[in-house]
Amino acid sequence: MQVTAAVGAPVKPAPRFARIDRLDDYPRWLDIVQRVEGTEPHPDDEGPAWIVDLGSRVGPLQRSKRLRMVRTVCDDPSEVRFERREHDGRDHSPWVLSVVIDELEPEVSTMNMTLSYGGSLFGPVLERLLQREIDASRPRLLAWLEAG
């Protein structure tokens, strides 16, 4: 499953990048990200690591997932990528969040975010949930980016 969203705003790429290159502040604008906590990187990690708690309610059911995410690409001010990296010896479904920022004009940029999930546990329910989250979070993200 892959969900992509684009957000355009009157913000230069560099200040925008500084707001999204770490996962710490994602809970401020994206409700599905309930908690983020920095964690020690493993020797095999490409960059800093975080424990991320995802969660949402679907009808009467509360679903949650804890992921260990590592920043694998950090090309300031244009691209950042986070990938699931567990070091417990078990197989885990991949989760990848990539963000690409393009400068459209000197004071305007667009941010394209793509979330990929390689598992089959949630199926179309997750895709609908993520689309709903994206639509709800867009105004909060824009306000947060413009305030920075």
ZAMARMI-601607 format. One record per atom (N, C-alpha, C): atom name; chain; z, y, x; residue number from 1; residue in three letters. Coordinates in nm, 2 decimals. Layout:
BEGIN
REC   fimar   kevex       zz       yy       xx   dovo   zami
REC      CA       A        Z        Y        X    NUM    ALA
...
***
This chain:
BEGIN
REC   fimar   kevex       zz       yy       xx   dovo   zami
REC       N       A     0.00    -0.12     0.08      1    MET
REC      CA       A     0.00     0.00     0.00      1    MET
REC       C       A     0.00     0.12     0.09      1    MET
REC       N       A    -0.08     0.22     0.05      2    GLN
REC      CA       A    -0.08     0.35     0.12      2    GLN
REC       C       A    -0.09     0.46     0.02      2    GLN
REC       N       A    -0.01     0.56     0.04      3    VAL
REC      CA       A    -0.01     0.68    -0.04      3    VAL
REC       C       A    -0.02     0.80     0.05      3    VAL
REC       N       A    -0.12     0.89     0.02      4    THR
REC      CA       A    -0.14     1.01     0.10      4    THR
REC       C       A    -0.13     1.13     0.01      4    THR
REC       N       A    -0.07     1.24     0.07      5    ALA
REC      CA       A    -0.05     1.37     0.00      5    ALA
REC       C       A    -0.08     1.48     0.09      5    ALA
REC       N       A    -0.14     1.58     0.04      6    ALA
REC      CA       A    -0.17     1.70     0.12      6    ALA
REC       C       A    -0.10     1.82     0.06      6    ALA
REC       N       A    -0.05     1.91     0.15      7    VAL
REC      CA       A     0.03     2.03     0.11      7    VAL
REC       C       A    -0.03     2.14     0.20      7    VAL
REC       N       A    -0.08     2.24     0.13      8    GLY
REC      CA       A    -0.13     2.36     0.20      8    GLY
REC       C       A    -0.03     2.47     0.19      8    GLY
REC       N       A    -0.01     2.55     0.29      9    ALA
REC      CA       A     0.09     2.66     0.28      9    ALA
REC       C       A     0.05     2.77     0.38      9    ALA
REC       N       A     0.10     2.89     0.35     10    PRO
REC      CA       A     0.07     3.01     0.44     10    PRO
REC       C       A     0.17     3.00     0.56     10    PRO
REC       N       A     0.17     2.89     0.64     11    VAL
REC      CA       A     0.26     2.87     0.75     11    VAL
REC       C       A     0.17     2.83     0.87     11    VAL
REC       N       A     0.20     2.88     0.98     12    LYS
REC      CA       A     0.13     2.84     1.11     12    LYS
REC       C       A     0.17     2.69     1.14     12    LYS
REC       N       A     0.09     2.62     1.21     13    PRO
REC      CA       A     0.12     2.48     1.24     13    PRO
REC       C       A     0.25     2.46     1.32     13    PRO
REC       N       A     0.27     2.54     1.42     14    ALA
REC      CA       A     0.39     2.52     1.51     14    ALA
REC       C       A     0.52     2.53     1.43     14    ALA
REC       N       A     0.55     2.63     1.35     15    PRO
REC      CA       A     0.67     2.64     1.28     15    PRO
REC       C       A     0.68     2.52     1.18     15    PRO
REC       N       A     0.57     2.49     1.12     16    ARG
REC      CA       A     0.57     2.38     1.02     16    ARG
REC       C       A     0.60     2.25     1.09     16    ARG
REC       N       A     0.54     2.22     1.21     17    PHE
REC      CA       A     0.57     2.10     1.29     17    PHE
REC       C       A     0.72     2.09     1.32     17    PHE
REC       N       A     0.78     2.20     1.36     18    ALA
REC      CA       A     0.92     2.20     1.40     18    ALA
REC       C       A     1.01     2.16     1.28     18    ALA
REC       N       A     0.96     2.16     1.16     19    ARG
REC      CA       A     1.04     2.13     1.04     19    ARG
REC       C       A     1.02     1.98     1.00     19    ARG
REC       N       A     0.92     1.91     1.06     20    ILE
REC      CA       A     0.89     1.77     1.02     20    ILE
REC       C       A     0.89     1.67     1.13     20    ILE
REC       N       A     0.91     1.72     1.25     21    ASP
REC      CA       A     0.90     1.62     1.37     21    ASP
REC       C       A     1.02     1.53     1.39     21    ASP
REC       N       A     1.12     1.55     1.31     22    ARG
REC      CA       A     1.24     1.47     1.31     22    ARG
REC       C       A     1.27     1.43     1.17     22    ARG
REC       N       A     1.33     1.32     1.15     23    LEU
REC      CA       A     1.36     1.27     1.01     23    LEU
REC       C       A     1.49     1.33     0.95     23    LEU
REC       N       A     1.57     1.39     1.03     24    ASP
REC      CA       A     1.70     1.44     0.99     24    ASP
REC       C       A     1.70     1.52     0.86     24    ASP
REC       N       A     1.60     1.61     0.84     25    ASP
REC      CA       A     1.60     1.70     0.73     25    ASP
REC       C       A     1.52     1.65     0.61     25    ASP
REC       N       A     1.46     1.54     0.62     26    TYR
REC      CA       A     1.38     1.49     0.51     26    TYR
REC       C       A     1.45     1.48     0.37     26    TYR
REC       N       A     1.58     1.44     0.37     27    PRO
REC      CA       A     1.66     1.43     0.25     27    PRO
REC       C       A     1.67     1.57     0.18     27    PRO
REC       N       A     1.65     1.68     0.25     28    ARG
REC      CA       A     1.65     1.81     0.18     28    ARG
REC       C       A     1.55     1.83     0.08     28    ARG
REC       N       A     1.43     1.77     0.10     29    TRP
REC      CA       A     1.32     1.80     0.01     29    TRP
REC       C       A     1.26     1.67    -0.05     29    TRP
REC       N       A     1.29     1.55     0.00     30    LEU
REC      CA       A     1.24     1.43    -0.06     30    LEU
REC       C       A     1.35     1.34    -0.11     30    LEU
REC       N       A     1.36     1.33    -0.24     31    ASP
REC      CA       A     1.47     1.27    -0.31     31    ASP
REC       C       A     1.48     1.12    -0.28     31    ASP
REC       N       A     1.37     1.05    -0.25     32    ILE
REC      CA       A     1.37     0.91    -0.23     32    ILE
REC       C       A     1.44     0.88    -0.09     32    ILE
REC       N       A     1.44     0.98     0.00     33    VAL
REC      CA       A     1.51     0.96     0.13     33    VAL
REC       C       A     1.66     1.01     0.10     33    VAL
REC       N       A     1.75     0.91     0.08     34    GLN
REC      CA       A     1.88     0.95     0.04     34    GLN
REC       C       A     1.97     0.98     0.16     34    GLN
REC       N       A     1.95     0.92     0.27     35    ARG
REC      CA       A     2.03     0.95     0.39     35    ARG
REC       C       A     1.95     0.92     0.52     35    ARG
REC       N       A     1.97     1.00     0.62     36    VAL
REC      CA       A     1.91     0.98     0.75     36    VAL
REC       C       A     2.02     1.00     0.86     36    VAL
REC       N       A     2.03     0.91     0.95     37    GLU
REC      CA       A     2.13     0.92     1.05     37    GLU
REC       C       A     2.07     0.88     1.19     37    GLU
REC       N       A     2.08     0.96     1.29     38    GLY
REC      CA       A     2.03     0.93     1.42     38    GLY
REC       C       A     2.10     0.81     1.47     38    GLY
REC       N       A     2.02     0.73     1.55     39    THR
REC      CA       A     2.08     0.61     1.61     39    THR
REC       C       A     2.03     0.60     1.76     39    THR
REC       N       A     2.10     0.52     1.83     40    GLU
REC      CA       A     2.06     0.50     1.97     40    GLU
REC       C       A     1.92     0.43     1.98     40    GLU
REC       N       A     1.83     0.48     2.06     41    PRO
REC      CA       A     1.71     0.42     2.08     41    PRO
REC       C       A     1.72     0.29     2.16     41    PRO
REC       N       A     1.64     0.19     2.12     42    HIS
REC      CA       A     1.63     0.07     2.19     42    HIS
REC       C       A     1.54     0.09     2.32     42    HIS
REC       N       A     1.56     0.01     2.43     43    PRO
REC      CA       A     1.47     0.03     2.54     43    PRO
REC       C       A     1.32     0.02     2.51     43    PRO
REC       N       A     1.28    -0.06     2.40     44    ASP
REC      CA       A     1.14    -0.07     2.37     44    ASP
REC       C       A     1.09     0.04     2.28     44    ASP
REC       N       A     1.18     0.13     2.23     45    ASP
REC      CA       A     1.13     0.23     2.14     45    ASP
REC       C       A     1.06     0.34     2.22     45    ASP
REC       N       A     0.95     0.40     2.15     46    GLU
REC      CA       A     0.87     0.50     2.21     46    GLU
REC       C       A     0.94     0.64     2.20     46    GLU
REC       N       A     1.03     0.65     2.11     47    GLY
REC      CA       A     1.09     0.79     2.09     47    GLY
REC       C       A     1.23     0.77     2.03     47    GLY
REC       N       A     1.28     0.88     1.97     48    PRO
REC      CA       A     1.41     0.88     1.90     48    PRO
REC       C       A     1.40     0.79     1.78     48    PRO
REC       N       A     1.52     0.74     1.74     49    ALA
REC      CA       A     1.53     0.65     1.63     49    ALA
REC       C       A     1.63     0.70     1.52     49    ALA
REC       N       A     1.61     0.66     1.40     50    TRP
REC      CA       A     1.69     0.70     1.29     50    TRP
REC       C       A     1.71     0.57     1.20     50    TRP
REC       N       A     1.83     0.57     1.13     51    ILE
REC      CA       A     1.85     0.48     1.02     51    ILE
REC       C       A     1.82     0.56     0.89     51    ILE
REC       N       A     1.73     0.51     0.81     52    VAL
REC      CA       A     1.69     0.58     0.69     52    VAL
REC       C       A     1.72     0.50     0.57     52    VAL
REC       N       A     1.79     0.55     0.47     53    ASP
REC      CA       A     1.82     0.49     0.35     53    ASP
REC       C       A     1.73     0.55     0.24     53    ASP
REC       N       A     1.64     0.46     0.19     54    LEU
REC      CA       A     1.55     0.50     0.08     54    LEU
REC       C       A     1.61     0.44    -0.05     54    LEU
REC       N       A     1.59     0.52    -0.16     55    GLY
REC      CA       A     1.65     0.47    -0.29     55    GLY
REC       C       A     1.59     0.54    -0.40     55    GLY
REC       N       A     1.58     0.48    -0.51     56    SER
REC      CA       A     1.54     0.54    -0.64     56    SER
REC       C       A     1.57     0.45    -0.76     56    SER
REC       N       A     1.58     0.52    -0.87     57    ARG
REC      CA       A     1.60     0.45    -0.99     57    ARG
REC       C       A     1.47     0.43    -1.07     57    ARG
REC       N       A     1.45     0.31    -1.11     58    VAL
REC      CA       A     1.34     0.28    -1.20     58    VAL
REC       C       A     1.39     0.22    -1.33     58    VAL
REC       N       A     1.39     0.30    -1.43     59    GLY
REC      CA       A     1.46     0.26    -1.55     59    GLY
REC       C       A     1.61     0.23    -1.53     59    GLY
REC       N       A     1.66     0.12    -1.57     60    PRO
REC      CA       A     1.80     0.09    -1.55     60    PRO
REC       C       A     1.83     0.03    -1.41     60    PRO
REC       N       A     1.72     0.01    -1.33     61    LEU
REC      CA       A     1.74    -0.06    -1.20     61    LEU
REC       C       A     1.75     0.05    -1.08     61    LEU
REC       N       A     1.84     0.03    -1.00     62    GLN
REC      CA       A     1.86     0.11    -0.88     62    GLN
REC       C       A     1.80     0.02    -0.76     62    GLN
REC       N       A     1.70     0.07    -0.69     63    ARG
REC      CA       A     1.65     0.00    -0.57     63    ARG
REC       C       A     1.68     0.08    -0.45     63    ARG
REC       N       A     1.71     0.01    -0.34     64    SER
REC      CA       A     1.74     0.08    -0.21     64    SER
REC       C       A     1.69    -0.01    -0.10     64    SER
REC       N       A     1.67     0.06     0.01     65    LYS
REC      CA       A     1.62    -0.01     0.13     65    LYS
REC       C       A     1.66     0.07     0.25     65    LYS
REC       N       A     1.71     0.00     0.35     66    ARG
REC      CA       A     1.75     0.06     0.48     66    ARG
REC       C       A     1.65     0.02     0.59     66    ARG
REC       N       A     1.60     0.12     0.65     67    LEU
REC      CA       A     1.50     0.10     0.76     67    LEU
REC       C       A     1.55     0.17     0.89     67    LEU
REC       N       A     1.51     0.11     1.00     68    ARG
REC      CA       A     1.53     0.17     1.13     68    ARG
REC       C       A     1.39     0.23     1.17     68    ARG
REC       N       A     1.38     0.36     1.17     69    MET
REC      CA       A     1.25     0.42     1.20     69    MET
REC       C       A     1.25     0.49     1.34     69    MET
REC       N       A     1.14     0.48     1.41     70    VAL
REC      CA       A     1.13     0.54     1.54     70    VAL
REC       C       A     1.01     0.63     1.54     70    VAL
REC       N       A     1.02     0.75     1.61     71    ARG
REC      CA       A     0.91     0.83     1.63     71    ARG
REC       C       A     0.82     0.78     1.74     71    ARG
REC       N       A     0.70     0.74     1.70     72    THR
REC      CA       A     0.60     0.68     1.79     72    THR
REC       C       A     0.49     0.77     1.84     72    THR
REC       N       A     0.47     0.88     1.77     73    VAL
REC      CA       A     0.37     0.98     1.82     73    VAL
REC       C       A     0.44     1.12     1.79     73    VAL
REC       N       A     0.42     1.21     1.89     74    CYS
REC      CA       A     0.47     1.34     1.87     74    CYS
REC       C       A     0.38     1.43     1.95     74    CYS
REC       N       A     0.27     1.48     1.88     75    ASP
REC      CA       A     0.17     1.56     1.94     75    ASP
REC       C       A     0.19     1.70     1.88     75    ASP
REC       N       A     0.28     1.78     1.93     76    ASP
REC      CA       A     0.31     1.91     1.88     76    ASP
REC       C       A     0.19     2.01     1.90     76    ASP
REC       N       A     0.14     2.08     1.80     77    PRO
REC      CA       A     0.19     2.10     1.67     77    PRO
REC       C       A     0.11     2.02     1.56     77    PRO
REC       N       A     0.04     1.92     1.60     78    SER
REC      CA       A    -0.06     1.86     1.50     78    SER
REC       C       A    -0.03     1.73     1.45     78    SER
REC       N       A     0.05     1.64     1.51     79    GLU
REC      CA       A     0.07     1.51     1.46     79    GLU
REC       C       A     0.20     1.45     1.50     79    GLU
REC       N       A     0.26     1.38     1.40     80    VAL
REC      CA       A     0.38     1.31     1.42     80    VAL
REC       C       A     0.38     1.18     1.34     80    VAL
REC       N       A     0.43     1.07     1.40     81    ARG
REC      CA       A     0.42     0.94     1.33     81    ARG
REC       C       A     0.56     0.87     1.35     81    ARG
REC       N       A     0.61     0.81     1.24     82    PHE
REC      CA       A     0.73     0.73     1.25     82    PHE
REC       C       A     0.70     0.59     1.20     82    PHE
REC       N       A     0.75     0.49     1.27     83    GLU
REC      CA       A     0.72     0.35     1.24     83    GLU
REC       C       A     0.85     0.27     1.23     83    GLU
REC       N       A     0.86     0.18     1.14     84    ARG
REC      CA       A     0.97     0.09     1.14     84    ARG
REC       C       A     0.98     0.00     1.26     84    ARG
REC       N       A     1.10     0.00     1.33     85    ARG
REC      CA       A     1.12    -0.07     1.45     85    ARG
REC       C       A     1.26    -0.14     1.44     85    ARG
REC       N       A     1.27    -0.26     1.39     86    GLU
REC      CA       A     1.39    -0.33     1.39     86    GLU
REC       C       A     1.40    -0.42     1.51     86    GLU
REC       N       A     1.52    -0.44     1.57     87    HIS
REC      CA       A     1.54    -0.52     1.69     87    HIS
REC       C       A     1.64    -0.63     1.66     87    HIS
REC       N       A     1.62    -0.70     1.55     88    ASP
REC      CA       A     1.72    -0.80     1.51     88    ASP
REC       C       A     1.66    -0.94     1.52     88    ASP
REC       N       A     1.54    -0.95     1.57     89    GLY
REC      CA       A     1.47    -1.08     1.59     89    GLY
REC       C       A     1.41    -1.14     1.46     89    GLY
REC       N       A     1.41    -1.06     1.36     90    ARG
REC      CA       A     1.35    -1.11     1.23     90    ARG
REC       C       A     1.22    -1.04     1.21     90    ARG
REC       N       A     1.13    -1.09     1.12     91    ASP
REC      CA       A     1.01    -1.03     1.08     91    ASP
REC       C       A     1.04    -0.93     0.97     91    ASP
REC       N       A     0.98    -0.81     0.97     92    HIS
REC      CA       A     1.01    -0.71     0.87     92    HIS
REC       C       A     0.87    -0.65     0.83     92    HIS
REC       N       A     0.86    -0.61     0.70     93    SER
REC      CA       A     0.74    -0.55     0.66     93    SER
REC       C       A     0.73    -0.41     0.72     93    SER
REC       N       A     0.61    -0.38     0.77     94    PRO
REC      CA       A     0.59    -0.25     0.83     94    PRO
REC       C       A     0.60    -0.13     0.73     94    PRO
REC       N       A     0.66    -0.02     0.78     95    TRP
REC      CA       A     0.66     0.11     0.71     95    TRP
REC       C       A     0.61     0.21     0.82     95    TRP
REC       N       A     0.52     0.29     0.78     96    VAL
REC      CA       A     0.46     0.39     0.87     96    VAL
REC       C       A     0.45     0.52     0.79     96    VAL
REC       N       A     0.51     0.63     0.85     97    LEU
REC      CA       A     0.49     0.76     0.79     97    LEU
REC       C       A     0.42     0.84     0.90     97    LEU
REC       N       A     0.30     0.89     0.87     98    SER
REC      CA       A     0.23     0.98     0.96     98    SER
REC       C       A     0.20     1.11     0.89     98    SER
REC       N       A     0.21     1.22     0.98     99    VAL
REC      CA       A     0.19     1.35     0.93     99    VAL
REC       C       A     0.09     1.42     1.03     99    VAL
REC       N       A    -0.02     1.48     0.97    100    VAL
REC      CA       A    -0.12     1.55     1.05    100    VAL
REC       C       A    -0.13     1.69     0.99    100    VAL
REC       N       A    -0.11     1.79     1.08    101    ILE
REC      CA       A    -0.12     1.93     1.04    101    ILE
REC       C       A    -0.25     1.99     1.10    101    ILE
REC       N       A    -0.32     2.05     1.01    102    ASP
REC      CA       A    -0.45     2.12     1.05    102    ASP
REC       C       A    -0.44     2.27     1.02    102    ASP
REC       N       A    -0.48     2.35     1.12    103    GLU
REC      CA       A    -0.48     2.49     1.10    103    GLU
REC       C       A    -0.61     2.53     1.03    103    GLU
REC       N       A    -0.60     2.59     0.91    104    LEU
REC      CA       A    -0.71     2.63     0.84    104    LEU
REC       C       A    -0.76     2.77     0.87    104    LEU
REC       N       A    -0.66     2.86     0.89    105    GLU
REC      CA       A    -0.68     3.00     0.93    105    GLU
REC       C       A    -0.56     3.03     1.02    105    GLU
REC       N       A    -0.56     3.15     1.08    106    PRO
REC      CA       A    -0.45     3.18     1.17    106    PRO
REC       C       A    -0.31     3.17     1.11    106    PRO
REC       N       A    -0.30     3.20     0.98    107    GLU
REC      CA       A    -0.17     3.20     0.92    107    GLU
REC       C       A    -0.16     3.09     0.81    107    GLU
REC       N       A    -0.25     3.00     0.80    108    VAL
REC      CA       A    -0.25     2.89     0.70    108    VAL
REC       C       A    -0.28     2.76     0.76    108    VAL
REC       N       A    -0.20     2.66     0.71    109    SER
REC      CA       A    -0.22     2.52     0.76    109    SER
REC       C       A    -0.21     2.43     0.64    109    SER
REC       N       A    -0.26     2.31     0.66    110    THR
REC      CA       A    -0.24     2.20     0.56    110    THR
REC       C       A    -0.18     2.08     0.63    110    THR
REC       N       A    -0.09     2.02     0.56    111    MET
REC      CA       A    -0.02     1.90     0.61    111    MET
REC       C       A    -0.06     1.78     0.53    111    MET
REC       N       A    -0.11     1.68     0.59    112    ASN
REC      CA       A    -0.14     1.55     0.53    112    ASN
REC       C       A    -0.04     1.45     0.57    112    ASN
REC       N       A     0.03     1.39     0.47    113    MET
REC      CA       A     0.13     1.29     0.49    113    MET
REC       C       A     0.08     1.16     0.43    113    MET
REC       N       A     0.09     1.05     0.51    114    THR
REC      CA       A     0.05     0.92     0.47    114    THR
REC       C       A     0.17     0.82     0.49    114    THR
REC       N       A     0.21     0.76     0.38    115    LEU
REC      CA       A     0.31     0.65     0.39    115    LEU
REC       C       A     0.24     0.52     0.37    115    LEU
REC       N       A     0.26     0.43     0.46    116    SER
REC      CA       A     0.20     0.29     0.45    116    SER
REC       C       A     0.32     0.19     0.44    116    SER
REC       N       A     0.31     0.10     0.35    117    TYR
REC      CA       A     0.40    -0.01     0.34    117    TYR
REC       C       A     0.32    -0.14     0.34    117    TYR
REC       N       A     0.36    -0.23     0.44    118    GLY
REC      CA       A     0.28    -0.35     0.45    118    GLY
REC       C       A     0.34    -0.47     0.38    118    GLY
REC       N       A     0.44    -0.45     0.30    119    GLY
REC      CA       A     0.50    -0.57     0.23    119    GLY
REC       C       A     0.44    -0.58     0.09    119    GLY
REC       N       A     0.49    -0.68     0.02    120    SER
REC      CA       A     0.44    -0.71    -0.12    120    SER
REC       C       A     0.56    -0.71    -0.22    120    SER
REC       N       A     0.68    -0.68    -0.17    121    LEU
REC      CA       A     0.79    -0.69    -0.26    121    LEU
REC       C       A     0.79    -0.59    -0.38    121    LEU
REC       N       A     0.75    -0.47    -0.36    122    PHE
REC      CA       A     0.75    -0.37    -0.46    122    PHE
REC       C       A     0.62    -0.35    -0.54    122    PHE
REC       N       A     0.51    -0.38    -0.47    123    GLY
REC      CA       A     0.38    -0.37    -0.54    123    GLY
REC       C       A     0.35    -0.24    -0.60    123    GLY
REC       N       A     0.28    -0.24    -0.72    124    PRO
REC      CA       A     0.23    -0.11    -0.78    124    PRO
REC       C       A     0.35    -0.03    -0.83    124    PRO
REC       N       A     0.47    -0.08    -0.85    125    VAL
REC      CA       A     0.58     0.00    -0.89    125    VAL
REC       C       A     0.62     0.10    -0.78    125    VAL
REC       N       A     0.61     0.05    -0.66    126    LEU
REC      CA       A     0.64     0.14    -0.55    126    LEU
REC       C       A     0.54     0.25    -0.54    126    LEU
REC       N       A     0.42     0.22    -0.55    127    GLU
REC      CA       A     0.31     0.32    -0.54    127    GLU
REC       C       A     0.33     0.43    -0.65    127    GLU
REC       N       A     0.36     0.39    -0.77    128    ARG
REC      CA       A     0.38     0.49    -0.88    128    ARG
REC       C       A     0.51     0.57    -0.85    128    ARG
REC       N       A     0.61     0.51    -0.80    129    LEU
REC      CA       A     0.73     0.58    -0.77    129    LEU
REC       C       A     0.71     0.68    -0.66    129    LEU
REC       N       A     0.64     0.64    -0.56    130    LEU
REC      CA       A     0.61     0.74    -0.45    130    LEU
REC       C       A     0.52     0.85    -0.50    130    LEU
REC       N       A     0.43     0.83    -0.58    131    GLN
REC      CA       A     0.34     0.93    -0.63    131    GLN
REC       C       A     0.43     1.03    -0.71    131    GLN
REC       N       A     0.52     0.98    -0.79    132    ARG
REC      CA       A     0.61     1.06    -0.87    132    ARG
REC       C       A     0.70     1.15    -0.78    132    ARG
REC       N       A     0.75     1.08    -0.67    133    GLU
REC      CA       A     0.83     1.15    -0.58    133    GLU
REC       C       A     0.75     1.26    -0.50    133    GLU
REC       N       A     0.63     1.24    -0.47    134    ILE
REC      CA       A     0.55     1.33    -0.40    134    ILE
REC       C       A     0.53     1.46    -0.49    134    ILE
REC       N       A     0.49     1.43    -0.61    135    ASP
REC      CA       A     0.47     1.54    -0.71    135    ASP
REC       C       A     0.59     1.63    -0.73    135    ASP
REC       N       A     0.71     1.56    -0.73    136    ALA
REC      CA       A     0.83     1.63    -0.76    136    ALA
REC       C       A     0.88     1.71    -0.63    136    ALA
REC       N       A     0.85     1.65    -0.51    137    SER
REC      CA       A     0.90     1.71    -0.39    137    SER
REC       C       A     0.81     1.82    -0.33    137    SER
REC       N       A     0.69     1.83    -0.37    138    ARG
REC      CA       A     0.60     1.93    -0.32    138    ARG
REC       C       A     0.65     2.07    -0.32    138    ARG
REC       N       A     0.71     2.12    -0.44    139    PRO
REC      CA       A     0.76     2.26    -0.44    139    PRO
REC       C       A     0.88     2.28    -0.35    139    PRO
REC       N       A     0.97     2.17    -0.34    140    ARG
REC      CA       A     1.08     2.18    -0.25    140    ARG
REC       C       A     1.04     2.19    -0.10    140    ARG
REC       N       A     0.94     2.11    -0.07    141    LEU
REC      CA       A     0.89     2.10     0.07    141    LEU
REC       C       A     0.82     2.24     0.10    141    LEU
REC       N       A     0.74     2.29     0.02    142    LEU
REC      CA       A     0.68     2.42     0.04    142    LEU
REC       C       A     0.79     2.53     0.06    142    LEU
REC       N       A     0.89     2.53    -0.02    143    ALA
REC      CA       A     0.99     2.63    -0.01    143    ALA
REC       C       A     1.07     2.62     0.12    143    ALA
REC       N       A     1.09     2.50     0.16    144    TRP
REC      CA       A     1.17     2.47     0.28    144    TRP
REC       C       A     1.08     2.51     0.41    144    TRP
REC       N       A     0.95     2.47     0.40    145    LEU
REC      CA       A     0.86     2.51     0.51    145    LEU
REC       C       A     0.85     2.66     0.53    145    LEU
REC       N       A     0.83     2.73     0.42    146    GLU
REC      CA       A     0.81     2.87     0.42    146    GLU
REC       C       A     0.94     2.95     0.46    146    GLU
REC       N       A     1.06     2.89     0.43    147    ALA
REC      CA       A     1.19     2.95     0.47    147    ALA
REC       C       A     1.22     2.94     0.62    147    ALA
REC       N       A     1.15     2.84     0.69    148    GLY
REC      CA       A     1.18     2.82     0.83    148    GLY
REC       C       A     1.11     2.91     0.92    148    GLY
***
